[in-house]
Amino acid sequence: MRIASLLPSATEILFAVGAGPEVVGVTHECDHPPAARGLPALTSNAIIHEGQASEAIDRHIRHAVHSGSSIYHLDETLLRDLEPDLIVTQELCEVCAVAYTQVERAARRLPGEVPVISLEPLTLAEICATVRTVGRLTGHQDEANAVAARMEARIAAVASLRRPEPRPRVACIEWTEPLMAGGHWVPDMVEVAGGIDCLGTTATTSRYATWPELVAAKPDILVLMPCGYDLDHTMELAREVVSRPEFSDLPAAATGRVAAVDGSSYFNRPGPRIVDGLEILAALVRADAGSALPRGASWVLG
């Protein structure tokens, strides 16, 4: 089988279940595992340039979505040359990957009938189910079952931890300017980790929020996980957050429980490493400001 992966989380899953050697093309954002970085890139950014401010990126994305333009370029010539037997993508988020309709159109232009599989998990359980689905579709069912079982065991281990009392109110921020509250599987992660998500709702899309809304939510813990950003870039954005005049009104600011995390690796992508993100959250809801945190997380203050 020759597989084109148009979604970073799908690439991670494919390699995790043993289908990596069959992947012939990926996106420009597929950076894990390292072996994926050397594969032909089928996509590129159409509107976003490195170094742009968060507000400018958001403005460009909203304009593109509103006008019906694509955020990403899809190299249809390269896709045809790679002769895929299967294309894996998503239609869950209009800014996370090439638009599903664009992928479908490109697939129809390929010789023969090339199936397009869309992955749409909304919870931790559905992410594990997605791993099994990818394994079944690629002929790697046993490997996929093993990967999913290990993920489920780690999720169960976190769920079995004694919950702090009172349970802390957690605000997960997926974009900083303007604010966006994490949705999809993120509130589920907070719940399993032992906290209460005070802005997001499981299995609903991420949404815009306002600073007055964030202040009114009274988060005991503020977690910055901007989509597509690693820990170093998130720490840079954190300076903008803590400089806001409203920031001092947050309970999390008073106690110093404000954390930056590697969102790109452990929170934004619904793949195997989402369990690492869950374990990071479990540590955060039980940690005091300044205490040691797992790899992929750092306190912003102090």
C-alpha positions in Angstrom: 0.0 0.0 0.0 1.1 3.6 -0.8 -0.3 6.1 1.7 -0.5 9.9 1.5 -1.0 11.4 4.9 -2.4 15.0 4.9 -2.7 15.3 8.7 0.2 15.3 11.2 -1.6 13.2 13.7 -2.4 10.6 11.0 1.3 10.5 10.2 2.1 9.8 13.8 -0.5 7.1 14.0 0.6 5.5 10.8 4.2 5.2 12.0 3.2 4.1 15.4 1.2 1.1 14.0 3.9 0.0 11.7 2.7 1.6 8.5 5.5 4.1 8.3 7.3 2.4 5.4 4.1 2.6 3.3 3.8 6.4 3.8 4.9 8.1 0.5 3.9 11.7 1.2 3.1 13.9 4.2 2.3 17.5 5.1 4.8 20.3 5.6 3.9 20.2 9.3 4.6 16.4 9.8 7.6 16.6 12.1 7.1 13.4 14.2 8.5 10.8 14.1 11.8 12.1 12.7 11.6 9.6 9.8 8.5 11.5 8.5 10.5 14.7 8.0 12.4 13.3 5.0 9.3 12.4 3.0 7.9 14.5 0.2 5.7 17.4 1.4 2.4 17.5 -0.3 1.3 20.8 1.3 2.5 24.3 2.1 1.1 27.3 3.9 -0.9 29.6 1.6 -1.4 32.6 4.0 0.8 32.3 7.1 4.4 33.3 7.2 7.0 32.7 9.9 7.3 35.4 12.5 3.7 36.8 12.1 2.0 38.0 15.3 -0.8 35.8 16.7 -3.4 38.5 16.0 -2.3 38.8 12.3 -2.3 35.0 11.9 -5.8 34.8 13.2 -7.0 37.7 11.0 -5.6 36.1 7.9 -7.2 32.7 8.8 -10.6 34.2 9.5 -10.5 36.1 6.2 -9.5 33.0 4.2 -12.2 30.9 5.8 -14.8 33.6 5.3 -13.9 34.1 1.7 -13.8 30.4 1.0 -10.1 30.4 0.2 -7.8 27.6 1.3 -5.3 28.1 4.1 -3.0 25.5 2.6 -1.7 24.6 -0.9 -2.0 21.0 -2.0 0.5 19.9 -4.6 -1.8 17.9 -6.8 1.0 17.1 -9.3 3.1 15.6 -6.6 0.1 13.7 -5.2 -0.5 12.2 -8.7 3.2 11.3 -9.1 3.3 9.5 -5.8 0.4 7.2 -6.9 -1.2 6.7 -3.5 -3.6 3.8 -2.8 -5.0 5.6 0.3 -5.3 9.2 1.4 -5.7 10.0 5.1 -7.0 13.4 6.1 -9.6 15.1 8.4 -12.6 17.5 8.2 -12.8 18.2 11.9 -11.1 21.5 11.9 -11.0 23.9 8.9 -7.6 25.4 9.9 -5.7 22.2 10.9 -5.2 20.7 7.5 -6.0 21.0 3.8 -9.8 21.3 3.4 -11.5 18.0 3.0 -13.4 19.1 -0.1 -10.1 20.2 -1.7 -8.6 16.7 -0.9 -11.7 15.0 -2.4 -11.5 17.0 -5.6 -7.8 16.1 -5.9 -8.5 12.4 -5.3 -11.2 12.4 -8.0 -8.5 13.6 -10.5 -6.3 10.6 -9.7 -6.3 7.5 -11.9 -8.6 4.9 -10.5 -10.6 5.2 -7.3 -8.4 6.3 -4.4 -10.2 6.2 -1.1 -10.0 9.2 1.2 -10.3 8.4 4.9 -11.3 11.2 7.3 -10.3 10.9 10.9 -12.7 12.7 13.3 -11.9 11.9 17.0 -13.5 14.1 19.6 -12.5 12.4 22.9 -9.7 10.3 24.3 -11.6 7.1 23.7 -12.2 8.1 20.1 -8.5 8.8 19.6 -7.7 5.3 20.7 -10.5 4.0 18.4 -8.9 6.0 15.5 -5.6 4.2 16.1 -7.4 0.9 15.7 -9.2 2.1 12.6 -6.0 3.2 10.9 -4.5 -0.2 11.7 -7.4 -2.0 10.2 -7.4 0.1 7.0 -3.7 -0.4 6.5 -3.4 -4.1 7.4 -1.6 -3.4 10.7 -4.5 -4.4 13.0 -2.4 -6.3 15.6 0.2 -3.5 15.9 -2.6 -0.9 16.2 -4.4 -2.9 18.9 -1.2 -3.0 20.9 -0.7 0.8 20.5 -4.3 1.6 21.5 -4.1 -0.8 24.4 -1.0 0.9 25.8 -2.7 4.3 25.4 -5.8 3.1 27.2 -3.8 1.6 30.0 -2.0 5.0 30.6 -5.3 6.8 30.4 -6.8 4.5 33.0 -3.8 5.0 35.2 -4.3 8.7 35.2 -8.1 8.3 35.8 -7.4 6.2 38.8 -5.3 8.8 40.5 -6.8 10.4 43.6 -8.4 13.7 42.6 -7.4 16.8 44.3 -10.0 18.4 46.6 -11.3 20.8 45.7 -10.8 20.1 42.0 -9.0 23.0 40.4 -10.7 25.0 37.7 -8.5 24.8 34.5 -8.5 27.2 31.5 -6.8 25.8 28.4 -5.9 28.5 25.9 -5.4 27.3 22.3 -4.7 30.8 20.9 -3.6 33.9 22.8 -4.6 36.9 20.6 -7.5 36.7 20.4 -8.2 34.1 23.1 -9.4 30.7 22.1 -10.6 28.1 24.6 -9.6 24.5 23.8 -12.3 22.2 22.7 -12.6 18.8 21.1 -10.7 16.3 23.3 -9.0 18.9 25.5 -11.9 19.3 28.1 -12.0 15.5 28.2 -8.3 15.5 29.1 -8.9 18.0 31.8 -11.7 15.9 33.3 -9.7 12.7 33.3 -6.6 14.5 34.7 -8.7 15.6 37.7 -9.6 19.2 36.9 -12.6 21.1 35.8 -12.5 22.8 32.4 -14.0 26.2 33.1 -14.1 27.4 29.4 -14.3 24.4 27.1 -16.8 21.6 26.5 -15.8 18.0 25.4 -16.6 17.1 21.8 -17.4 20.7 20.8 -15.1 22.9 18.7 -12.5 25.2 20.1 -14.1 28.7 20.4 -13.2 32.3 20.8 -13.3 33.7 24.3 -12.9 37.2 25.8 -10.7 38.4 28.7 -13.7 39.3 30.8 -15.0 35.8 30.2 -11.7 34.3 31.3 -11.6 36.5 34.4 -15.2 35.5 35.2 -14.3 31.8 34.8 -11.9 32.1 37.7 -9.3 29.6 36.6 -7.1 28.2 39.4 -4.7 27.0 36.6 -4.1 28.6 33.2 -2.5 26.4 30.6 -1.2 28.0 27.4 -1.2 25.5 24.5 -1.4 27.6 21.3 -2.1 25.4 18.3 1.0 24.5 16.3 3.4 26.0 18.8 6.2 24.2 20.7 7.2 25.0 24.2 9.8 27.6 23.4 7.4 29.6 21.1 4.6 29.3 23.7 6.9 30.7 26.4 7.5 33.7 24.1 3.7 34.2 23.6 3.2 33.9 27.3 4.9 37.3 27.8 2.0 38.9 25.9 -0.6 37.1 28.1 1.0 38.1 31.5 1.3 41.7 30.3 -2.4 42.1 29.9 -4.0 44.3 32.6 -6.7 41.7 33.2 -4.2 39.0 33.9 -3.7 40.0 37.5 -7.4 39.4 38.1 -7.0 35.7 37.6 -6.7 33.4 40.6 -4.0 31.5 38.6 -1.9 34.7 38.4 -2.2 35.2 42.2 -0.9 31.7 42.9 1.6 31.5 40.0 -0.1 28.4 38.5 0.3 29.5 34.9 1.9 27.0 32.6 3.1 26.8 29.0 3.1 23.5 27.3 4.2 22.0 24.0 0.8 22.1 22.4 1.9 20.9 19.0 3.4 17.7 20.4 1.0 16.8 23.2 -2.3 18.6 22.9 -3.3 19.8 19.4 -2.8 16.5 17.6 -5.1 13.6 18.3 -2.5 10.9 18.1 -0.5 8.6 20.4 1.3 11.4 22.2 -2.0 12.9 23.4 -1.5 10.6 26.4 1.7 12.4 27.2 -0.4 15.6 27.3 -2.9 13.9 29.6 -0.1 13.1 32.0 1.2 16.6 31.8 -2.3 17.9 32.8 -2.5 15.4 35.6 0.8 16.8 37.0 -0.4 20.4 36.6 -3.6 19.9 38.6 -1.6 18.4 41.5 1.4 20.7 41.4 2.2 23.9 43.2 3.8 26.8 41.3 7.5 26.3 40.9 7.5 22.6 41.5 9.0 20.3 38.9 6.9 19.6 35.8 7.1 16.8 33.1 9.0 17.3 29.9 6.9 19.5 27.6 5.7 21.9 30.3 7.1 24.9 32.1 5.8 27.4 34.6 5.5 30.9 33.1 5.9 32.9 36.3 8.9 32.9 38.5 
